[in-house]
């Protein structure tokens, strides 16, 4: 009887392991650049069907004006323009772009989207159209990790 039980337990274990591995693969596609950003940066992703989109151009301009605040929050900018991806101004491969869009479940030909991803890799905000960068910064500033960063910064400043 035990002889027949071992193959069944082994098969069930292998099936469970296969399901877990498949789920890990779907969320952590190695081509997805967000995987390497996890724990290091807060990605802000702009997805637009066209580089000429008025909301997109306005958003890029506003982010440039708030560059210091952006950098202070350890953010990195991704832009997907008509299906072509860039990370921090550098072109991404089509595989990276596709993996990023699939992970975020965003249509590159749909309306412009602004997506904030936290240090943990989870989506913190997803809005359509122009979003004032200060609104994004407010969301970040309420996050526990950011509050901890601010406390540490204040303590360092007070020691000087």
Rosetta blueprint (number, residue, H / E / L):
1 X L
2 X H
3 X H
4 X H
5 X H
6 X H
7 X H
8 X H
9 X H
10 X H
11 X H
12 X H
13 X H
14 X H
15 X H
16 X H
17 X H
18 X H
19 X H
20 X H
21 X H
22 X H
23 X H
24 X H
25 X H
26 X H
27 X H
28 X L
29 X L
30 X L
31 X L
32 X L
33 X H
34 X H
35 X H
36 X H
37 X H
38 X L
39 X L
40 X L
41 X L
42 X E
43 X E
44 X E
45 X E
46 X E
47 X E
48 X E
49 X L
50 X L
51 X L
52 X L
53 X L
54 X H
55 X H
56 X H
57 X H
58 X H
59 X H
60 X H
61 X H
62 X H
63 X H
64 X H
65 X H
66 X L
67 X H
68 X H
69 X H
70 X H
71 X H
72 X H
73 X L
74 X L
75 X E
76 X E
77 X E
78 X E
79 X E
80 X E
81 X E
82 X L
83 X L
84 X E
85 X E
86 X E
87 X E
88 X L
89 X L
90 X E
91 X E
92 X L
93 X L
94 X H
95 X H
96 X H
97 X H
98 X H
99 X H
100 X H
101 X H
102 X H
103 X H
104 X H
105 X L
106 X L
107 X L
108 X L
109 X L
110 X L
111 X L
112 X L
113 X E
114 X E
115 X E
116 X E
117 X E
118 X L
119 X L
120 X L
121 X L
122 X L
123 X E
124 X E
125 X E
126 X E
127 X E
128 X E
129 X L
130 X L
131 X L
132 X L
133 X H
134 X H
135 X H
136 X H
137 X H
138 X H
139 X H
140 X H
141 X H
142 X L
143 X L
144 X H
145 X H
146 X H
147 X H
148 X H
149 X H
150 X H
151 X H
152 X H
153 X H
154 X H
155 X H
156 X H
157 X H
158 X H
159 X H
160 X L
